[in-house]
Amino acid sequence: MDDRGSDTINSEIPSNLILQKVSPKVWLPALTVMWGIVTMCLGFVTNYTGFMVVRAVLGLTEGGLLPGIVLYLSEMYTRTEMALRLGIFYTAASLSGAFGGLLARGLTSIGKVGGQENWSWIFIIEGLITIVVGTISYFLLPNGVDSASFLTHEQRQFARARLHLDMPSRLAHDGGEHKQEAFRWSEVMRGLFDLSTWLSASAYFGIVAGLYSFGLFLPTIIVELGYTANEAQLWSVIPYAVASVVTVIISIVSDRLKLRGIIVLFVLIPAICGYAVIANISAQHPKVKYGMTFLMATGMYASIPCILVWNSNNCAGHYKRATTTALQLCIANCGGFVATFIYPNIDKPQFHKGHTVVLSLLVSAWFLVLFNVLYCAKKNRGKANGKYDRYIGFADDRDPEFKMIL
């Protein structure tokens, strides 16, 4: 998971709103390259003031990337194909948690070359890698199915038809490709005041707080088993690796069943159980603690693609979807603050207070997901009963043809 906090919350919505105007092929690689450049700058910071300035700029560059990618993928795949795609994407996040520490430890071994401190090479090298990846993506990333050079003409036609059939009120148009939507502030306001988005975003907030905290205390648990700091890095890979596999499997199941929130209700239970045990177990049971980390990692990571794609699935109209996708991540990323302040070093190794807070947040997230499932089901009943007939032909999520995914 990317290390983001409050300094990203002002960039996500504007970034998503201009994505279509600038084009994904330009905007997403540009954000990636800028992210890499600013990350490299962190390696040359020499004082606290400089660090704060560079970190604020870093937040502006990275804040728009994840919501932009979610929005971009939603324009490339149908609603029932998104979970697997985001599951594969988010697997990279859990694997980065697994191997990031090992890479960082290797980079610090470069030593004080060129007058740079050992730690600075982590930012310099990883920033450079990010720049290279962003540059390459400009040449590989299509703006949409129409410009995908790796598809034949027939495949592009088929892809367009599939996306068109996934839109509401398709018969209200001319039966061809749907026209590009014009920007309207009313669509932005619809996104900002969408109850379903606030429910899913608040639930995501609790899960993100758990994900941030997980990386903070996992090495402490492994050290309790008697391993050295270097060995702890290796043993920390295993829970993340298992979580990656489970995330992809859950994403496939979610797409096949065409369910999002209902899947999350089941997937979150192992994470809740893991935190419930670890928050109340004594220091004499480090092996049990380590076993619980598998439940916690798989439960939290596997729920992320479903909850991310759920919001996107239930919004139609480009600019409303752009707003809600960004807003959801805007709210959720604040969960990093919670993890930072509830795991002070003085609470080691039990971290009873921190685990209890995260447990409470995950239980709250479970109920928020349940409320959102019930709310979406209520809207579907209203559409079936004619309550939304005045929106026929609107070609957005208010249209009776557009059924909310539960």
Number of C-alpha atoms within 10 A of each C-alpha: 16 13 9 19 18 17 19 23 21 16 18 27 25 13 24 31 21 16 20 21 10 12 14 22 19 16 21 24 23 19 21 23 26 21 25 26 21 23 25 24 19 22 20 16 15 9 8 9 10 14 16 13 12 18 19 16 18 22 22 21 25 24 30 28 23 17 25 26 18 23 25 21 19 22 16 19 18 17 21 20 20 26 30 23 20 22 28 18 15 20 24 13 17 27 19 18 21 22 17 17 17 16 13 16 16 12 19 15 12 15 14 13 9 6 7 13 15 16 17 20 24 23 21 21 17 19 24 18 16 21 24 15 15 20 15 13 18 18 11 12 16 18 16 18 19 15 11 15 12 11 13 10 12 9 14 18 14 13 18 20 14 14 18 17 14 15 19 22 20 18 12 11 13 9 11 11 14 14 8 9 10 9 15 10 10 11 17 19 14 16 24 18 11 14 14 22 24 20 22 25 28 22 26 29 25 27 30 28 23 29 22 21 23 19 17 14 19 18 21 18 23 22 18 18 14 11 15 12 13 13 13 20 21 16 18 22 19 15 23 25 21 16 23 24 16 21 31 23 15 22 28 20 16 23 18 13 11 16 20 27 27 17 21 24 17 12 24 24 17 19 26 21 17 23 26 17 16 25 20 13 15 13 14 9 13 19 13 16 23 22 13 20 24 19 22 25 27 25 25 27 29 28 27 23 28 28 22 23 27 25 23 22 24 21 25 19 19 21 26 26 28 31 27 30 29 32 22 27 24 25 18 23 27 20 26 21 16 20 23 15 10 18 21 13 9 8 12 12 14 19 19 18 14 23 25 17 19 27 24 16 23 26 18 16 24 24 15 22 26 20 16 22 22 14 17 20 16 13 17 20 15 14 20 14 11 10 13 16 15 11 16 16 17 17 21 21 21 23 19 27 21 20 19 23 19 21
